[in-house]
Amino acid sequence: MDNSSSESIFTKIINREATADIVYEDEEMIAIKDINPKAPVHILLLPKDPIKNLNDFTQTHTELLGRLMLKAAEIAKKLNIADTGYKIVINTGDHGGQIIDHFHLHILGGQRVKAVV
C-alpha cells in the first residue's frame, strides 16, 4: 500500500490535479474507469472524503456506504452489465490486496468474472 504522507492518486483526481475517465460524480463520490481493467467493464467508485479503508468507516458513515452500494448498482445499469451480472469488490489492507490508501470499490462486469469465493 501507499504509506507515504502525500495525497493519493484518488485525491489528486478528485482535486483535478490528475486526469481520469470519470463516469459519474456528485458532491460526495466519484466513479472512474480503472486504468488497468480486469474485466471489459472495471469502474472504481470512491467517496471524496479520503477514508483510508473499510476499517476506518464508523457509524457516521452508514448512509454513505449505503449510497455507494446503490450508486454501484445504478452505474452497472447505466453500463449495461446489470442484467448479465457484475461483481463488487472491496480490498482492505495489504493482505486484502488494497494498493491505494483511499477506500474504493471495484465494479467488474462485461464477461463472466472469476469466482474468488
N, CA, C and O atoms as a printed pandas DataFrame, in Angstrom:
     atom_number atom_name residue_name chain_id  residue_number  x_coord  y_coord  z_coord
0              1         N          MET        A               1    0.834   -1.196    0.000
1              2        CA          MET        A               1    0.000    0.000    0.000
2              3         C          MET        A               1    0.866    1.242    0.000
3              4         O          MET        A               1    2.024    1.213    0.417
4              5         N          ASP        A               2    0.296    2.318   -0.467
5              6        CA          ASP        A               2    0.990    3.593   -0.475
6              7         C          ASP        A               2    0.946    4.185    0.924
7              8         O          ASP        A               2   -0.083    4.716    1.343
8              9         N          ASN        A               3    2.049    4.098    1.645
9             10        CA          ASN        A               3    2.090    4.593    3.017
10            11         C          ASN        A               3    2.752    5.962    3.124
11            12         O          ASN        A               3    3.068    6.412    4.225
12            13         N          SER        A               4    2.960    6.616    2.008
13            14        CA          SER        A               4    3.579    7.939    2.046
14            15         C          SER        A               4    2.582    8.958    2.574
15            16         O          SER        A               4    1.377    8.713    2.622
16            17         N          SER        A               5    3.114   10.100    2.966
17            18        CA          SER        A               5    2.250   11.144    3.514
18            19         C          SER        A               5    1.622   11.998    2.417
19            20         O          SER        A               5    0.789   12.857    2.708
20            21         N          SER        A               6    2.004   11.777    1.175
21            22        CA          SER        A               6    1.453   12.569    0.084
22            23         C          SER        A               6    0.026   12.129   -0.231
23            24         O          SER        A               6   -0.419   11.057    0.179
24            25         N          GLU        A               7   -0.675   12.980   -0.966
25            26        CA          GLU        A               7   -2.044   12.663   -1.360
26            27         C          GLU        A               7   -2.063   11.438   -2.261
27            28         O          GLU        A               7   -1.134   11.204   -3.034
28            29         N          SER        A               8   -3.126   10.668   -2.151
29            30        CA          SER        A               8   -3.286    9.519   -3.043
30            31         C          SER        A               8   -3.651   10.008   -4.442
31            32         O          SER        A               8   -4.079   11.148   -4.622
32            33         N          ILE        A               9   -3.479    9.142   -5.412
33            34        CA          ILE        A               9   -3.876    9.475   -6.783
34            35         C          ILE        A               9   -5.368    9.793   -6.835
35            36         O          ILE        A               9   -5.791   10.631   -7.630
36            37         N          PHE        A              10   -6.168    9.134   -5.997
37            38        CA          PHE        A              10   -7.606    9.407   -5.998
38            39         C          PHE        A              10   -7.892   10.834   -5.525
39            40         O          PHE        A              10   -8.743   11.518   -6.093
40            41         N          THR        A              11   -7.190   11.277   -4.497
41            42        CA          THR        A              11   -7.366   12.654   -4.032
42            43         C          THR        A              11   -6.960   13.630   -5.127
43            44         O          THR        A              11   -7.610   14.657   -5.321
44            45         N          LYS        A              12   -5.898   13.314   -5.834
45            46        CA          LYS        A              12   -5.460   14.179   -6.934
46            47         C          LYS        A              12   -6.498   14.215   -8.056
47            48         O          LYS        A              12   -6.722   15.263   -8.662
48            49         N          ILE        A              13   -7.129   13.079   -8.332
49            50        CA          ILE        A              13   -8.192   13.046   -9.347
50            51         C          ILE        A              13   -9.384   13.885   -8.884
51            52         O          ILE        A              13   -9.927   14.681   -9.650
52            53         N          ILE        A              14   -9.780   13.701   -7.639
53            54        CA          ILE        A              14  -10.903   14.467   -7.085
54            55         C          ILE        A              14  -10.628   15.964   -7.168
55            56         O          ILE        A              14  -11.522   16.749   -7.484
56            57         N          ASN        A              15   -9.379   16.357   -6.882
57            58        CA          ASN        A              15   -8.992   17.773   -6.898
58            59         C          ASN        A              15   -8.608   18.276   -8.286
59            60         O          ASN        A              15   -8.182   19.421   -8.440
60            61         N          ARG        A              16   -8.758   17.417   -9.298
61            62        CA          ARG        A              16   -8.429   17.741  -10.691
62            63         C          ARG        A              16   -6.944   18.060  -10.883
63            64         O          ARG        A              16   -6.567   18.840  -11.758
64            65         N          GLU        A              17   -6.112   17.435  -10.043
65            66        CA          GLU        A              17   -4.661   17.554  -10.186
66            67         C          GLU        A              17   -4.111   16.398  -11.019
67            68         O          GLU        A              17   -2.939   16.397  -11.393
68            69         N          ALA        A              18   -4.959   15.422  -11.304
69            70        CA          ALA        A              18   -4.629   14.290  -12.173
70            71         C          ALA        A              18   -5.878   13.984  -12.987
71            72         O          ALA        A              18   -6.996   14.269  -12.556
72            73         N          THR        A              19   -5.682   13.405  -14.159
73            74        CA          THR        A              19   -6.821   13.124  -15.030
74            75         C          THR        A              19   -7.307   11.694  -14.853
75            76         O          THR        A              19   -6.559   10.808  -14.441
76            77         N          ALA        A              20   -8.564   11.495  -15.171
77            78        CA          ALA        A              20   -9.189   10.175  -15.143
78            79         C          ALA        A              20  -10.414   10.223  -16.038
79            80         O          ALA        A              20  -10.949   11.292  -16.333
80            81         N          ASP        A              21  -10.846    9.051  -16.459
81            82        CA          ASP        A              21  -12.073    8.937  -17.246
82            83         C          ASP        A              21  -13.230    8.805  -16.258
83            84         O          ASP        A              21  -13.516    7.711  -15.771
84            85         N          ILE        A              22  -13.883    9.907  -15.970
85            86        CA          ILE        A              22  -14.949    9.957  -14.964
86            87         C          ILE        A              22  -16.259    9.506  -15.590
87            88         O          ILE        A              22  -16.671   10.023  -16.628
88            89         N          VAL        A              23  -16.915    8.533  -14.950
89            90        CA          VAL        A              23  -18.209    8.058  -15.440
90            91         C          VAL        A              23  -19.367    8.574  -14.585
91            92         O          VAL        A              23  -20.519    8.550  -15.019
92            93         N          TYR        A              24  -19.063    9.039  -13.372
93            94        CA          TYR        A              24  -20.096    9.605  -12.507
94            95         C          TYR        A              24  -19.410   10.466  -11.450
95            96         O          TYR        A              24  -18.300   10.171  -11.005
96            97         N          GLU        A              25  -20.100   11.541  -11.060
97            98        CA          GLU        A              25  -19.592   12.366   -9.962
98            99         C          GLU        A              25  -20.737   13.145   -9.348
99           100         O          GLU        A              25  -21.613   13.646  -10.054
100          101         N          ASP        A              26  -20.724   13.242   -8.024
101          102        CA          ASP        A              26  -21.615   14.139   -7.308
102          103         C          ASP        A              26  -20.818   14.743   -6.155
103          104         O          ASP        A              26  -19.592   14.639   -6.131
104          105         N          GLU        A              27  -21.500   15.371   -5.206
105          106        CA          GLU        A              27  -20.791   16.076   -4.141
106          107         C          GLU        A              27  -20.054   15.161   -3.165
107          108         O          GLU        A              27  -19.149   15.616   -2.465
108          109         N          GLU        A              28  -20.425   13.872   -3.105
109          110        CA          GLU        A              28  -19.769   13.005   -2.123
110          111         C          GLU        A              28  -19.029   11.804   -2.699
111          112         O          GLU        A              28  -18.346   11.100   -1.955
112          113         N          MET        A              29  -19.143   11.548   -4.002
113          114        CA          MET        A              29  -18.460   10.388   -4.579
114          115         C          MET        A              29  -18.111   10.631   -6.035
115          116         O          MET        A              29  -18.637   11.533   -6.687
116          117         N          ILE        A              30  -17.200    9.789   -6.525
117          118        CA          ILE        A              30  -16.776    9.854   -7.919
118          119         C          ILE        A              30  -16.533    8.425   -8.403
119          120         O          ILE        A              30  -16.054    7.578   -7.649
120          121         N          ALA        A              31  -16.866    8.169   -9.657
121          122        CA          ALA        A              31  -16.629    6.860  -10.277
122          123         C          ALA        A              31  -15.761    7.078  -11.505
123          124         O          ALA        A              31  -16.043    7.940  -12.338
124          125         N          ILE        A              32  -14.699    6.284  -11.606
125          126        CA          ILE        A              32  -13.759    6.413  -12.718
126          127         C          ILE        A              32  -13.475    5.046  -13.322
127          128         O          ILE        A              32  -13.635    4.017  -12.664
128          129         N          LYS        A              33  -13.053    5.048  -14.578
129          130        CA          LYS        A              33  -12.632    3.802  -15.206
130          131         C          LYS        A              33  -11.258    3.428  -14.667
131          132         O          LYS        A              33  -10.376    4.277  -14.543
132          133         N          ASP        A              34  -11.085    2.139  -14.347
133          134        CA          ASP        A              34   -9.788    1.650  -13.885
134          135         C          ASP        A              34   -8.788    1.725  -15.035
135          136         O          ASP        A              34   -9.118    1.357  -16.163
136          137         N          ILE        A              35   -7.580    2.193  -14.765
137          138        CA          ILE        A              35   -6.579    2.304  -15.834
138          139         C          ILE        A              35   -5.933    0.964  -16.168
139          140         O          ILE        A              35   -5.227    0.848  -17.169
140          141         N          ASN        A              36   -6.171   -0.049  -15.335
141          142        CA          ASN        A              36   -5.650   -1.390  -15.576
142          143         C          ASN        A              36   -6.801   -2.379  -15.397
143          144         O          ASN        A              36   -6.798   -3.168  -14.452
144          145         N          PRO        A              37   -7.787   -2.343  -16.299
145          146        CA          PRO        A              37   -9.017   -3.119  -16.097
146          147         C          PRO        A              37   -8.795   -4.625  -16.056
147          148         O          PRO        A              37   -7.987   -5.182  -16.799
148          149         N          LYS        A              38   -9.547   -5.266  -15.155
149          150        CA          LYS        A              38   -9.521   -6.720  -15.014
150          151         C          LYS        A              38  -10.740   -7.368  -15.661
151          152         O          LYS        A              38  -10.915   -8.584  -15.585
152          153         N          ALA        A              39  -11.578   -6.562  -16.293
153          154        CA          ALA        A              39  -12.781   -7.023  -16.990
154          155         C          ALA        A              39  -13.126   -5.956  -18.030
155          156         O          ALA        A              39  -12.626   -4.834  -17.946
156          157         N          PRO        A              40  -13.979   -6.291  -19.014
157          158        CA          PRO        A              40  -14.365   -5.285  -20.010
158          159         C          PRO        A              40  -14.931   -4.005  -19.383
159          160         O          PRO        A              40  -14.705   -2.908  -19.892
160          161         N          VAL        A              41  -15.659   -4.152  -18.289
161          162        CA          VAL        A              41  -16.122   -3.002  -17.517
162          163         C          VAL        A              41  -15.459   -3.096  -16.149
163          164         O          VAL        A              41  -15.669   -4.067  -15.421
164          165         N          HIS        A              42  -14.668   -2.104  -15.800
165          166        CA          HIS        A              42  -13.995   -2.072  -14.492
166          167         C          HIS        A              42  -13.987   -0.626  -14.019
167          168         O          HIS        A              42  -13.191    0.198  -14.471
168          169         N          ILE        A              43  -14.894   -0.348  -13.097
169          170        CA          ILE        A              43  -15.090    1.000  -12.570
170          171         C          ILE        A              43  -14.667    1.030  -11.108
171          172         O          ILE        A              43  -14.901    0.075  -10.368
172          173         N          LEU        A              44  -14.046    2.122  -10.699
173          174        CA          LEU        A              44  -13.708    2.356   -9.299
174          175         C          LEU        A              44  -14.640    3.438   -8.775
175          176         O          LEU        A              44  -14.721    4.527   -9.343
176          177         N          LEU        A              45  -15.340    3.134   -7.695
177          178        CA          LEU        A              45  -16.266    4.082   -7.077
178          179         C          LEU        A              45  -15.726    4.419   -5.698
179          180         O          LEU        A              45  -15.481    3.526   -4.887
180          181         N          LEU        A              46  -15.540    5.707   -5.432
181          182        CA          LEU        A              46  -14.933    6.094   -4.169
182          183         C          LEU        A              46  -15.573    7.343   -3.601
183          184         O          LEU        A              46  -16.052    8.204   -4.339
184          185         N          PRO        A              47  -15.575    7.432   -2.274
185          186        CA          PRO        A              47  -16.055    8.666   -1.659
186          187         C          PRO        A              47  -15.008    9.759   -1.830
187          188         O          PRO        A              47  -13.815    9.472   -1.923
188          189         N          LYS        A              48  -15.448   10.987   -1.870
189          190        CA          LYS        A              48  -14.498   12.097   -1.964
190          191         C          LYS        A              48  -13.776   12.322   -0.638
191          192         O          LYS        A              48  -12.650   12.820   -0.620
192          193         N          ASP        A              49  -14.412   11.962    0.458
193          194        CA          ASP        A              49  -13.770   12.017    1.767
194          195         C          ASP        A              49  -12.648   10.973    1.773
195          196         O          ASP        A              49  -12.910    9.805    1.487
196          197         N          PRO        A              50  -11.418   11.357    2.087
197          198        CA          PRO        A              50  -10.296   10.417    1.984
198          199         C          PRO        A              50  -10.241    9.395    3.117
199          200         O          PRO        A              50   -9.316    9.405    3.930
200          201         N          ILE        A              51  -11.220    8.532    3.162
201          202        CA          ILE        A              51  -11.256    7.453    4.147
202          203         C          ILE        A              51  -10.284    6.379    3.669
203          204         O          ILE        A              51  -10.361    5.939    2.522
204          205         N          LYS        A              52   -9.375    5.957    4.537
205          206        CA          LYS        A              52   -8.295    5.051    4.127
206          207         C          LYS        A              52   -8.814    3.700    3.642
207          208         O          LYS        A              52   -8.478    3.272    2.538
208          209         N          ASN        A              53   -9.623    3.029    4.448
209          210        CA          ASN        A              53  -10.161    1.731    4.039
210          211         C          ASN        A              53  -11.415    1.410    4.836
211          212         O          ASN        A              53  -11.849    2.211    5.664
212          213         N          LEU        A              54  -11.991    0.258    4.594
213          214        CA          LEU        A              54  -13.254   -0.108    5.232
214          215         C          LEU        A              54  -13.154   -0.078    6.753
215          216         O          LEU        A              54  -14.135    0.234    7.427
216          217         N          ASN        A              55  -11.987   -0.396    7.303
217          218        CA          ASN        A              55  -11.805   -0.387    8.755
218          219         C          ASN        A              55  -11.957    1.001    9.361
219          220         O          ASN        A              55  -12.200    1.124   10.562
220          221         N          ASP        A              56  -11.822    2.033    8.566
221          222        CA          ASP        A              56  -11.915    3.399    9.071
222          223         C          ASP        A              56  -13.327    3.978    9.002
223          224         O          ASP        A              56  -13.548    5.112    9.428
224          225         N          PHE        A              57  -14.273    3.226    8.480
225          226        CA          PHE        A              57  -15.664    3.673    8.481
226          227         C          PHE        A              57  -16.231    3.531    9.892
227          228         O          PHE        A              57  -15.858    2.620   10.632
228          229         N          THR        A              58  -17.128    4.432   10.252
229          230        CA          THR        A              58  -17.786    4.386   11.555
230          231         C          THR        A              58  -19.298    4.429   11.334
231          232         O          THR        A              58  -19.772    4.460   10.198
232          233         N          GLN        A              59  -20.037    4.430   12.425
233          234        CA          GLN        A              59  -21.496    4.510   12.332
234          235         C          GLN        A              59  -21.932    5.775   11.589
235          236         O          GLN        A              59  -22.995    5.792   10.969
236          237         N          THR        A              60  -21.132    6.815   11.648
237          238        CA          THR        A              60  -21.498    8.053   10.950
238          239         C          THR        A              60  -21.433    7.897    9.436
239          240         O          THR        A              60  -21.957    8.731    8.698
240          241         N          HIS        A              61  -20.790    6.827    8.975
241          242        CA          HIS        A              61  -20.662    6.586    7.538
242          243         C          HIS        A              61  -21.692    5.589    6.993
243          244         O          HIS        A              61  -21.640    5.226    5.817
244          245         N          THR        A              62  -22.615    5.150    7.831
245          246        CA          THR        A              62  -23.578    4.127    7.413
246          247         C          THR        A              62  -24.336    4.538    6.154
247          248         O          THR        A              62  -24.448    3.754    5.212
248          249         N          GLU        A              63  -24.849    5.746    6.136
249          250        CA          GLU        A              63  -25.619    6.198    4.971
250          251         C          GLU        A              63  -24.740    6.335    3.736
251          252         O          GLU        A              63  -25.181    6.024    2.629
252          253         N          LEU        A              64  -23.511    6.792    3.905
253          254        CA          LEU        A              64  -22.588    6.904    2.780
254          255         C          LEU        A              64  -22.316    5.531    2.173
255          256         O          LEU        A              64  -22.323    5.382    0.951
256          257         N          LEU        A              65  -22.078    4.533    3.013
257          258        CA          LEU        A              65  -21.847    3.178    2.495
258          259         C          LEU        A              65  -23.056    2.683    1.713
259          260         O          LEU        A              65  -22.913    2.069    0.655
260          261         N          GLY        A              66  -24.237    2.951    2.233
261          262        CA          GLY        A              66  -25.451    2.561    1.528
262          263         C          GLY        A              66  -25.582    3.261    0.187
263          264         O          GLY        A              66  -25.945    2.639   -0.812
264          265         N          ARG        A              67  -25.287    4.549    0.165
265          266        CA          ARG        A              67  -25.372    5.296   -1.094
266          267         C          ARG        A              67  -24.329    4.815   -2.102
267          268         O          ARG        A              67  -24.603    4.776   -3.302
268          269         N          LEU        A              68  -23.139    4.450   -1.629
269          270        CA          LEU        A              68  -22.120    3.906   -2.529
270          271         C          LEU        A              68  -22.611    2.610   -3.173
271          272         O          LEU        A              68  -22.435    2.411   -4.375
272          273         N          MET        A              69  -23.220    1.736   -2.386
273          274        CA          MET        A              69  -23.714    0.467   -2.932
274          275         C          MET        A              69  -24.846    0.708   -3.926
275          276         O          MET        A              69  -24.880    0.087   -4.988
276          277         N          LEU        A              70  -25.764    1.597   -3.593
277          278        CA          LEU        A              70  -26.861    1.904   -4.516
278          279         C          LEU        A              70  -26.340    2.548   -5.796
279          280         O          LEU        A              70  -26.842    2.266   -6.885
280          281         N          LYS        A              71  -25.337    3.411   -5.668
281          282        CA          LYS        A              71  -24.760    4.046   -6.854
282          283         C          LYS        A              71  -24.039    3.010   -7.706
283          284         O          LYS        A              71  -24.070    3.100   -8.934
284          285         N          ALA        A              72  -23.389    2.028   -7.083
285          286        CA          ALA        A              72  -22.732    0.960   -7.845
286          287         C          ALA        A              72  -23.756    0.222   -8.699
287          288         O          ALA        A              72  -23.495   -0.072   -9.866
288          289         N          ALA        A              73  -24.912   -0.077   -8.129
289          290        CA          ALA        A              73  -25.968   -0.756   -8.888
290          291         C          ALA        A              73  -26.478    0.132  -10.022
291          292         O          ALA        A              73  -26.745   -0.357  -11.120
292          293         N          GLU        A              74  -26.614    1.419   -9.764
293          294        CA          GLU        A              74  -27.065    2.361  -10.798
294          295         C          GLU        A              74  -26.047    2.446  -11.942
295          296         O          GLU        A              74  -26.425    2.481  -13.113
296          297         N          ILE        A              75  -24.771    2.478  -11.599
297          298        CA          ILE        A              75  -23.716    2.519  -12.619
298          299         C          ILE        A              75  -23.726    1.234  -13.439
299          300         O          ILE        A              75  -23.554    1.275  -14.657
300          301         N          ALA        A              76  -23.925    0.099  -12.783
301          302        CA          ALA        A              76  -23.998   -1.180  -13.503
302          303         C          ALA        A              76  -25.140   -1.160  -14.517
303          304         O          ALA        A              76  -24.987   -1.655  -15.633
304          305         N          LYS        A              77  -26.275   -0.595  -14.138
305          306        CA          LYS        A              77  -27.397   -0.478  -15.078
306          307         C          LYS        A              77  -27.033    0.443  -16.241
307          308         O          LYS        A              77  -27.290    0.122  -17.401
308          309         N          LYS        A              78  -26.435    1.588  -15.920
309          310        CA          LYS        A              78  -26.053    2.564  -16.944
310          311         C          LYS        A              78  -25.073    1.959  -17.950
311          312         O          LYS        A              78  -25.122    2.284  -19.136
312          313         N          LEU        A              79  -24.191    1.089  -17.482
313          314        CA          LEU        A              79  -23.167    0.494  -18.346
314          315         C          LEU        A              79  -23.598   -0.856  -18.926
315          316         O          LEU        A              79  -22.790   -1.582  -19.504
316          317         N          ASN        A              80  -24.881   -1.177  -18.764
317          318        CA          ASN        A              80  -25.486   -2.376  -19.363
318          319         C          ASN        A              80  -24.865   -3.691  -18.906
319          320         O          ASN        A              80  -24.726   -4.624  -19.696
320          321         N          ILE        A              81  -24.490   -3.763  -17.626
321          322        CA          ILE        A              81  -23.990   -5.033  -17.089
322          323         C          ILE        A              81  -24.883   -5.574  -15.975
323          324         O          ILE        A              81  -24.620   -6.649  -15.435
324          325         N          ALA        A              82  -25.928   -4.840  -15.632
325          326        CA          ALA        A              82  -26.787   -5.252  -14.522
326          327         C          ALA        A              82  -27.527   -6.549  -14.824
327          328         O          ALA        A              82  -27.640   -7.409  -13.950
328          329         N          ASP        A              83  -28.028   -6.704  -16.033
329          330        CA          ASP        A              83  -28.818   -7.895  -16.359
330          331         C          ASP        A              83  -27.977   -9.157  -16.461
331          332         O          ASP        A              83  -28.438  -10.237  -16.091
332          333         N          THR        A              84  -26.754   -9.040  -16.954
333          334        CA          THR        A              84  -25.895  -10.226  -17.095
334          335         C          THR        A              84  -25.112  -10.520  -15.827
335          336         O          THR        A              84  -24.646  -11.643  -15.634
336          337         N          GLY        A              85  -24.961   -9.534  -14.968
337          338        CA          GLY        A              85  -24.288   -9.729  -13.692
338          339         C          GLY        A              85  -22.969   -8.994  -13.602
339          340         O          GLY        A              85  -22.323   -8.704  -14.609
340          341         N          TYR        A              86  -22.590   -8.704  -12.388
341          342        CA          TYR        A              86  -21.350   -7.985  -12.119
342          343         C          TYR        A              86  -20.881   -8.324  -10.712
343          344         O          TYR        A              86  -21.623   -8.895   -9.913
344          345         N          LYS        A              87  -19.651   -7.964  -10.431
345          346        CA          LYS        A              87  -19.058   -8.223   -9.124
346          347         C          LYS        A              87  -18.647   -6.892   -8.509
347          348         O          LYS        A              87  -18.147   -6.002   -9.197
348          349         N          ILE        A              88  -18.865   -6.771   -7.203
349          350        CA          ILE        A              88  -18.382   -5.628   -6.442
350          351         C          ILE        A              88  -17.323   -6.157   -5.483
351          352         O          ILE        A              88  -17.569   -7.099   -4.729
352          353         N          VAL        A              89  -16.142   -5.541   -5.519
353          354        CA          VAL        A              89  -15.022   -5.986   -4.691
354          355         C          VAL        A              89  -14.510   -4.807   -3.873
355          356         O          VAL        A              89  -14.355   -3.699   -4.386
356          357         N          ILE        A              90  -14.250   -5.062   -2.589
357          358        CA          ILE        A              90  -13.616   -4.074   -1.719
358          359         C          ILE        A              90  -12.368   -4.727   -1.139
359          360         O          ILE        A              90  -12.462   -5.687   -0.373
360          361         N          ASN        A              91  -11.207   -4.209   -1.502
361          362        CA          ASN        A              91   -9.943   -4.701   -0.957
362          363         C          ASN        A              91   -9.594   -3.845    0.255
363          364         O          ASN        A              91   -9.632   -2.616    0.190
364          365         N          THR        A              92   -9.252   -4.504    1.365
365          366        CA          THR        A              92   -8.939   -3.779    2.593
366          367         C          THR        A              92   -7.599   -4.233    3.144
367          368         O          THR        A              92   -7.419   -5.407    3.468
368          369         N          GLY        A              93   -6.668   -3.313    3.248
369          370        CA          GLY        A              93   -5.361   -3.612    3.818
370          371         C          GLY        A              93   -4.451   -4.374    2.870
371          372         O          GLY        A              93   -4.861   -4.806    1.792
372          373         N          ASP        A              94   -3.218   -4.526    3.295
373          374        CA          ASP        A              94   -2.189   -5.155    2.475
374          375         C          ASP        A              94   -2.546   -6.589    2.098
375          376         O          ASP        A              94   -2.459   -6.957    0.926
376          377         N          HIS        A              95   -2.942   -7.396    3.063
377          378        CA          HIS        A              95   -3.282   -8.792    2.770
378          379         C          HIS        A              95   -4.566   -8.908    1.964
379          380         O          HIS        A              95   -4.795   -9.925    1.310
380          381         N          GLY        A              96   -5.398   -7.891    2.000
381          382        CA          GLY        A              96   -6.629   -7.876    1.213
382          383         C          GLY        A              96   -6.433   -7.361   -0.201
383          384         O          GLY        A              96   -7.376   -7.320   -0.991
384          385         N          GLY        A              97   -5.208   -6.968   -0.519
385          386        CA          GLY        A              97   -4.908   -6.519   -1.872
386          387         C          GLY        A              97   -5.112   -5.040   -2.131
387          388         O          GLY        A              97   -5.070   -4.605   -3.282
388          389         N          GLN        A              98   -5.335   -4.251   -1.073
389          390        CA          GLN        A              98   -5.523   -2.810   -1.271
390          391         C          GLN        A              98   -4.193   -2.176   -1.657
391          392         O          GLN        A              98   -3.184   -2.369   -0.979
392          393         N          ILE        A              99   -4.199   -1.423   -2.743
393          394        CA          ILE        A              99   -2.976   -0.788   -3.236
394          395         C          ILE        A              99   -2.961    0.705   -2.922
395          396         O          ILE        A              99   -1.912    1.258   -2.592
396          397         N          ILE        A             100   -4.107    1.354   -3.023
397          398        CA          ILE        A             100   -4.201    2.798   -2.788
398          399         C          ILE        A             100   -4.930    3.038   -1.476
399          400         O          ILE        A             100   -6.016    2.502   -1.258
400          401         N          ASP        A             101   -4.333    3.846   -0.601
401          402        CA          ASP        A             101   -4.908    4.133    0.711
402          403         C          ASP        A             101   -6.027    5.168    0.626
403          404         O          ASP        A             101   -5.932    6.255    1.194
404          405         N          HIS        A             102   -7.070    4.814   -0.082
405          406        CA          HIS        A             102   -8.293    5.614   -0.177
406          407         C          HIS        A             102   -9.379    4.602   -0.511
407          408         O          HIS        A             102   -9.333    3.962   -1.562
408          409         N          PHE        A             103  -10.362    4.454    0.383
409          410        CA          PHE        A             103  -11.411    3.456    0.180
410          411         C          PHE        A             103  -12.001    3.569   -1.215
411          412         O          PHE        A             103  -12.289    4.665   -1.696
412          413         N          HIS        A             104  -12.176    2.433   -1.851
413          414        CA          HIS        A             104  -12.848    2.390   -3.152
414          415         C          HIS        A             104  -13.401    0.993   -3.368
415          416         O          HIS        A             104  -12.892    0.014   -2.821
416          417         N          LEU        A             105  -14.429    0.918   -4.156
417          418        CA          LEU        A             105  -14.946   -0.389   -4.530
418          419         C          LEU        A             105  -14.829   -0.548   -6.032
419          420         O          LEU        A             105  -14.941    0.410   -6.797
420          421         N          HIS        A             106  -14.601   -1.789   -6.428
421          422        CA          HIS        A             106  -14.461   -2.134   -7.840
422          423         C          HIS        A             106  -15.795   -2.674   -8.336
423          424         O          HIS        A             106  -16.412   -3.507   -7.671
424          425         N          ILE        A             107  -16.240   -2.215   -9.479
425          426        CA          ILE        A             107  -17.414   -2.758  -10.159
426          427         C          ILE        A             107  -16.876   -3.427  -11.417
427          428         O          ILE        A             107  -16.341   -2.757  -12.300
428          429         N          LEU        A             108  -17.016   -4.752  -11.499
429          430        CA          LEU        A             108  -16.461   -5.519  -12.614
430          431         C          LEU        A             108  -17.563   -6.269  -13.334
431          432         O          LEU        A             108  -18.407   -6.903  -12.700
432          433         N          GLY        A             109  -17.560   -6.200  -14.651
433          434        CA          GLY        A             109  -18.559   -6.915  -15.433
434          435         C          GLY        A             109  -18.220   -6.896  -16.908
435          436         O          GLY        A             109  -17.127   -6.500  -17.311
436          437         N          GLY        A             110  -19.182   -7.331  -17.704
437          438        CA          GLY        A             110  -18.986   -7.372  -19.144
438          439         C          GLY        A             110  -18.562   -8.732  -19.649
439          440         O          GLY        A             110  -18.527   -8.971  -20.856
440          441         N          GLN        A             111  -18.242   -9.613  -18.740
441          442        CA          GLN        A             111  -17.929  -11.014  -19.038
442          443         C          GLN        A             111  -18.033  -11.765  -17.716
443          444         O          GLN        A             111  -18.116  -11.151  -16.652
444          445         N          ARG        A             112  -18.029  -13.073  -17.783
445          446        CA          ARG        A             112  -18.072  -13.854  -16.552
446          447         C          ARG        A             112  -16.797  -13.565  -15.769
447          448         O          ARG        A             112  -15.691  -13.783  -16.261
448          449         N          VAL        A             113  -16.965  -13.072  -14.542
449          450        CA          VAL        A             113  -15.831  -12.726  -13.694
450          451         C          VAL        A             113  -15.487  -13.937  -12.833
451          452         O          VAL        A             113  -16.370  -14.577  -12.262
452          453         N          LYS        A             114  -14.211  -14.237  -12.749
453          454        CA          LYS        A             114  -13.745  -15.402  -11.994
454          455         C          LYS        A             114  -14.212  -15.328  -10.541
455          456         O          LYS        A             114  -14.100  -14.289   -9.889
456          457         N          ALA        A             115  -14.733  -16.443  -10.052
457          458        CA          ALA        A             115  -15.172  -16.522   -8.663
458          459         C          ALA        A             115  -13.960  -16.626   -7.746
459          460         O          ALA        A             115  -13.014  -17.359   -8.034
460          461         N          VAL        A             116  -13.997  -15.894   -6.652
461          462        CA          VAL        A             116  -12.928  -15.954   -5.661
462          463         C          VAL        A             116  -13.380  -16.788   -4.473
463          464         O          VAL        A             116  -12.580  -17.519   -3.890
464          465         N          VAL        A             117  -14.630  -16.688   -4.114
465          466        CA          VAL        A             117  -15.181  -17.471   -3.002
466          467         C          VAL        A             117  -16.415  -18.203   -3.461
467          468         O          VAL        A             117  -17.034  -18.922   -2.677
